[in-house]
Amino acid sequence: MNTNRMSEGINSSRRRLLGTVAMSVAAGELFTRSSGFAQYGNGGREDPPATKVATNTSFGQLKQIDAGALNIGYGEVGSVNGPAVVLLHGWPYDIHSYVDVAPLLAAAGYRVIVPYLRGFGTTHFLSDGTFRNGQQSAVALDTIALMDALKIQRAIIAGFDWGARSADIIAALWPERCKALVSVSGYLIPIQNSNKAPLPPKAELQWWYQYYFATERGRAGYHEYRRDFAKLIWQIASPNWTFDDATFNRSAAAFDNSDHVAIVIHNYRWRLGLAEGESKYNKFEEELGQGAAIGVPTITLEGDANGAPHADPGSYANKFSGRYQHRIIAGGIGHNLPQEAPQAFAQAVIDVDAY
């Protein structure tokens, strides 16, 4: 195929998508930085067009591949020759957070990879003897292992919740593997020692489940009631999202993974310093603990009705040393931003690729 003609076709598809979804990003708050220049602007708040969500229900036949310590299940759409985009989900969610984002990006010419994180869906450990580690650098390195297995040297990496944290870590520690970054709720790399410091009571209340998981009662409760637990988190984190039972049940099936509870409990206990990680990750955690900056082109996103704990964007803007923009997505959008506003999320991926 003529490469110039193929490139023109991809660019044309991207322009069509840009024209279709540009109004999905409401300019409620905008922060941009380019070449060291920072500008805040109000821009006025616009009501975005009605976002058509839940158009798609599956990724079709999932794929499996051995990658590092895991056999990773993932959805893939788009041309295998297109530029790679890796989309990372959070907790308690799954790959269906991107079921409407992925086709938009595929139509724009991208190769889109959407993996189940460790402890979710069809991803499983290759050995029964492997420690079920949920610490942040271990989870992030799963994506590097997946890219290696798929022979993807460099990709745009985008995510929310746990997925945004992994995306941030990859961009900070392995920028040669990350062409650009889209991160919901900004810079989500916690410093473990800082997590031990108390917060004001109102802030602590938002993290109630973290303390619940620190107890054996909490572990047992999550094991027994994981679907009820997940639905409650969805409702709190996205108070205006009227998801139906079919939408929830598609994702909830991912929590039946035999390692799910172990990974979730270890993740939250490790964050509070109540569980040990593995020494082979110490050097990465030490670097992250120094507040590693991110230099790749980045767009951070926030829904205007995010009910989950999240920082003010001004508090993390200086963590991004490259070209950077922050967007508030209006319209009652909560924590699961890619599923609630798929067009705006896809738009951010396309825009950051052009930086």
N, C-alpha and C positions, 0 to 999 in steps of 0.2 A: 504494500500500500504506500502511496506517496505520503511521506511524513508531513510535508507542509499542508497537504489537503486535510490529513487527519487532525493536525493541530488547529487548523481553521475551524473544523467541525466541532472540536471540543470547546474552543473559545466561543463559538456561536451558541452552543448549548448553555454555557455558563452565563452568557449575556442574557439569554432568554430567562434563565432562572433568576438572575439578578433583577431583571425588570419585573418579574412576577412577584417576588417576595420582598423587594426593597422596603415597602411600607410596613413590613412586619416588625421592624425595629423602631420602637417609639423613642423619641429623643427626650425622654424624661430627665435623663442625666447622661452626660457624655464627658469622658475624660480621654484626651489623646496626647500622645507624646511622639514626636518624630525628631530625630537628630538633636535630642536634648531639649527640645522646645515643649513646654507644657501649656495646655490651654483648657480651661473649664468653660463650658457654655451651657446655657439653659436650653436654647433651641426650641422651646415650646413643647408641650406634650401633645402628641397626636394619637388618636384612637386607631390602632391597626385594624386592617380588615379582619373579618372572622377567620380564624385559623381552622382549617379543616383537619381535625385530628382523627386518629383511629381509622384512617382510610385503609391501611394495610394491617393484616393480622399475623403474618409470619414471614420468615426469611426463606421459606421453602426448605429444601433438604440441607441440614446443617453438615458441616465438615468437622473432622477430627484430625489432630496432628500431634505427635510427640514433640514437646518443647520444654527443655530443662527437666524439672522434676514432675512435669504434668503431661497428661494427654488433654489438650485444650479443645473444647468445642467452640465453634464460631460460625457465624453467618458471613457470607460473602456475596456482594452484588457488584455489578459494573464490570468494565473491561479489565482483564488481567494485565493489560499493557498500560492502563491509566495510572496517573500519579496516585500513590497510596494514601489512604486516610484510615486511621485506627480510631474507633469510637469505643470508649470505656464507660461501662455503667457503674452505678453505685449500689449502696445498701439502703433499704431492702428492695432493690429493683433488679432488673436483669436486662438482657439484650433487647427486649421489646421496647425499651425506652427509645430506641433508635429505629423502630420499624417503619416510621414515616420519614425520618431524616435520610436513611440510607438510599431509598430510591431517588430522592431529589439529587443527591450527590452523584449517584450512578448516572443519572440523566445528564449531568454536567461533565461527564467524562472521567470520573474518579473510580478507582478500585477501592471499595469500601469493605473493611474488615471489622467485624463486631464480635469480640470474644466474650465468653463467659469467664468471669474472674474465678480464681481458686475458691472452691466451696460452693459454687453455683452451677446449676444446670448440668450439662454433660461434661464439664471439665472435672477430671479426677486425677489423683496422684498415681504415679506409675508404681510406687512401692508402698506397701502397708507400713513399712518402717520409717517413712519420712515424717519428720516432725510437722504437725499441722500448724504452721506459722502464719499468723496474720499481720506481722509487723509491716510497716509501710514500704521499706526498701525491698523486701521479699516480694510483695505484691507487684510493685513497679517492675521488678526484674522479670516477672512472668511475661510482660509485654515485649521486653527486649528479646527474650528467648523465643517468643512467637514470631517476631520479625525475623530473627535468624533462621528459624525453621522454614519460613515462607520465602527466604532470600530477599527480604525487603530491607535495603540498607537505610532508607530514610523515609519518613512519613510525616504527614500532618497528624498530630495526636490531639484528640479532643475528648473531654469527659466532664462528668459532674459527680459530686459527692466523692466516694472512694475513687472513682475513675478520674476525677479532676486532680485528686491528690497524686495518683500515679503519673498522670500526664505532666503535672508540675515537676515531679521528681525526675522524670526522664529528661525534661527540658533543662533542668538545672544541672544534673550530673552527667548526662550523655547528650549534649546539644547536637553532636554530629549525627545523631539518629532522629532528631526532631526538626523537621523543616519549619514548622510553625505550630503554635499552640492555641487552642480554644479551651478556656477553663471557666466553668460556672462557679461563681462565688470566689473567684480570684486565686490568691496564693494560699493553698491549703496545706502546706507542709508544717506540721506542728513540731515544736522543740520539746522533746520528752520531759526534760527537767522543768520547763516552764509549765507543763501540764499539771505538775504537782502543786503549783501555787493556787490558793483558793481564789474564787471569783465572788463578786457580790451575789447575794442570795437569788436575786431575780435571774441573773445569768446562769447560776448553778441549776436553777429549776429547768431550764431548757435542755440540760444534759442529764435528765433524770434516768434515762435508760442506760447511760454509761455507768452510773453507780449501781443500778439494778444488776447489770451484767458482772459487776465486781463480786457479787455474792453467789454462793452455790444455789440459793433459791432462784436467783435470776437466771443462771444457766439452765436449771431444770425447767423454769417457767418458759424460757424461750424455746427449749426443745419441745415442750408440749403444746405451746400455743403460738408457734412461729407465724402461722398465717394470720391469726387475729392480731398479733403484734405488728406485723408488716402493714396490715390494713390501717391500724391506728396511726402508725408513722406516716403513711401516705396522706391520711386525712389532716393530720396536724401540719405536715410540711407543705401541703398544697390545699389550703382550705377552700379554694374556689374551683378546684378541678373535680368535675362530676364524672368520674370514671365509673364504668359499669362493672358488673360481676365478671363478665367474659374477659374484659381487659385486665382486671386484677388476677383472675385465675390463671391466665396465660403466664404471667410473671411469677406468681406464687409457686408454680410447679418447679421453678428453679431452686426453691428453698428446701426441696425434698432431697437434695444432694446429701449423701451420708457424711460429708465433711463440713457441711454448712455451719452447724452450731459451733463446732470446734474452732473454725476460722473466725467467725464473728466474735465469739467470746474472747479469744486470744487477742484479736485486733484491739478491742476496747480495753482489755486489761493491760496490754503492753503500753498503750498510750499513757496510762496512769502510772506506769512503773510497777504494776502489780504482777506482771508476768515477764519472764526473761525471753529475749529473742535468741538469735543464733550468732555466735561470734564471727562467723564469716561475713556478716553484714555490718560489723562494727564500724569499719572505715567509712561506709556510706552514711550511716547514721551520724557519725561524728561530723562529717562535712555538712549534712543537712542541719545538724544542730547549731552550726555557725551562721545559719540564715542564708543559705546559698541563693544567689541571685539568678534570675532567668534572663538570658540575653536574646533568645530567639523571638521573632515577631509573634505578638500575642494579642488576642482579643479576649477580655474577660466579660462575662455576662452575669446578669442578676435579674430574676423575675421580680416584679413589683409587689408580689404577694407571697414571697418566700417565707414560710413559717418555720423553717429549720434554722438552727443557729448559724449566723453568718456575720462576717465582719463588715464594717463600713469600707467602701472601696478606697477611700483616702488613706486607710491604714496600711494597705499593701501595694499601692501604686509604685512606690519606690523599689519594690522587689523586682520590677521588670525594667531592665536596662536597655532593651532594644525598642523597636517601634512598637507602640502599645496603644490600645484603645479599650475603654470600658463602656459597656452598653447596658442600660436598664430596659428590659422588655416589659412593656405595659400590657394591660388587659387582664389583670388578675392571675398572672402567671406565677406558679409556685416553684417548689424545689426541683421537681422532675422536669426541668425546662425543655429538654429535647423532645419529650413526649407531649408536653403541653403546648409548646410553640416550635414545632419542627421546622417550619419555614425560616424562622429567625435564627435557629441554630445552624441550619444548613447555610444560610446567608453568611454567618460569621466564619464558617470554614472556608467558603469561597473567597470572602474578602481578605482573610488573613493570608491566604495563599498568594494573593496579589501584592502583598507588602514587599 
